[in-house]
Amino acid sequence: MVRQFKIIVIGSNGYNSATDKFSVVSFPWSRVKDVGNLADFDLVIINLLPRKQLEAVDWLTFVQLLNLITMWKILDAKGAITVVGDPRFRMKVPNRETKQEEEFNFLTW
């Protein structure tokens, strides 16, 4: 039996599909907390095109999901991370100690 190629799309909804060769799951930005372990996927697609939705994203959850260790696991397993849209924006993430929001460039996470 051949292992399924697993794809996840974050920032879009309605692309869930599966065959014996691949599976696709998608989550809108409003459900980023439901994503699960990104290291289980072969291809992670991050859709930044719905710009208005990005203002309300739980960025703390996102950066915890896609941290450096998870990125390394995906890429080390010959997976890929693809960003669709312009990643040049700032995200607000609460500081773990002070709980005050801090702004970071999206690409610095």
C-alpha positions as CSV (number, residue, x, y, z in Angstrom):
1,M,0.0,0.0,0.0
2,V,1.3,3.4,-1.0
3,R,1.3,6.2,1.7
4,Q,-1.1,9.1,1.0
5,F,0.5,12.4,0.1
6,K,-1.0,14.7,2.7
7,I,-1.8,18.4,1.9
8,I,-3.1,21.1,4.3
9,V,-4.3,24.5,3.2
10,I,-4.5,27.1,5.9
11,G,-6.5,30.2,5.1
12,S,-9.0,28.6,2.8
13,N,-12.0,26.4,3.3
14,G,-13.8,23.9,1.2
15,Y,-10.9,22.0,-0.4
16,N,-11.2,18.8,1.6
17,S,-10.7,15.8,-0.7
18,A,-9.1,12.4,-0.7
19,T,-8.1,9.6,-3.0
20,D,-5.9,6.6,-2.3
21,K,-2.9,8.7,-3.4
22,F,-3.5,12.0,-1.7
23,S,-5.6,13.8,0.9
24,V,-6.3,17.5,1.2
25,V,-7.7,19.3,4.3
26,S,-8.4,23.0,4.5
27,F,-9.0,25.4,7.4
28,P,-10.1,29.0,7.3
29,W,-8.0,31.4,9.4
30,S,-10.9,31.5,11.9
31,R,-10.2,27.8,12.7
32,V,-6.4,27.8,12.9
33,K,-6.7,26.4,16.5
34,D,-8.2,23.2,15.0
35,V,-5.3,22.5,12.6
36,G,-3.3,19.9,14.6
37,N,0.2,18.7,13.9
38,L,1.6,20.3,10.7
39,A,4.6,17.9,10.7
40,D,2.1,15.2,9.7
41,F,1.7,16.8,6.3
42,D,3.8,16.6,3.1
43,L,2.7,20.0,1.8
44,V,1.6,23.0,3.9
45,I,0.0,25.8,1.9
46,I,-0.5,29.1,3.7
47,N,-3.0,31.3,1.9
48,L,-2.5,35.0,2.7
49,L,-4.8,36.3,0.0
50,P,-7.9,36.9,2.2
51,R,-6.2,40.0,3.6
52,K,-9.2,41.2,5.7
53,Q,-9.3,37.8,7.5
54,L,-5.7,38.2,8.5
55,E,-6.5,41.0,11.0
56,A,-8.4,38.6,13.2
57,V,-6.0,35.6,13.1
58,D,-4.9,34.0,16.3
59,W,-1.2,34.5,15.4
60,L,0.1,33.0,18.7
61,T,-1.6,29.7,17.9
62,F,-0.2,29.9,14.3
63,V,3.4,30.5,15.4
64,Q,3.1,27.7,17.9
65,L,1.8,25.3,15.2
66,L,4.4,26.3,12.6
67,N,7.5,26.8,14.7
68,L,11.1,26.2,13.6
69,I,11.1,22.5,14.8
70,T,7.9,21.8,12.9
71,M,9.3,23.5,9.8
72,W,12.4,21.4,10.0
73,K,10.4,18.2,10.4
74,I,8.3,19.0,7.3
75,L,11.3,20.0,5.2
76,D,13.6,17.2,6.4
77,A,11.0,14.7,5.3
78,K,11.2,16.2,1.8
79,G,8.0,18.1,2.4
80,A,7.3,21.7,1.4
81,I,5.8,24.9,2.8
82,T,4.2,27.2,0.2
83,V,3.0,30.8,0.9
84,V,0.4,32.2,-1.5
85,G,0.1,35.9,-1.3
86,D,2.2,38.8,-0.1
87,P,3.9,37.9,3.2
88,R,5.1,41.4,3.8
89,F,2.8,42.4,6.7
90,R,3.0,42.6,10.5
91,M,1.2,40.2,12.8
92,K,0.3,40.9,16.4
93,V,1.3,38.2,18.9
94,P,0.8,38.4,22.7
95,N,4.0,38.3,24.7
96,R,4.0,35.1,26.9
97,E,5.2,37.0,30.0
98,T,3.7,40.4,29.8
99,K,0.6,39.4,27.8
100,Q,0.9,42.7,25.8
101,E,0.7,42.4,22.0
102,E,3.9,42.8,20.1
103,E,4.2,43.2,16.3
104,F,6.4,41.0,14.2
105,N,6.9,40.8,10.5
106,F,5.2,37.6,9.2
107,L,8.4,36.2,7.8
108,T,10.3,36.5,11.1
109,W,8.2,33.9,12.9
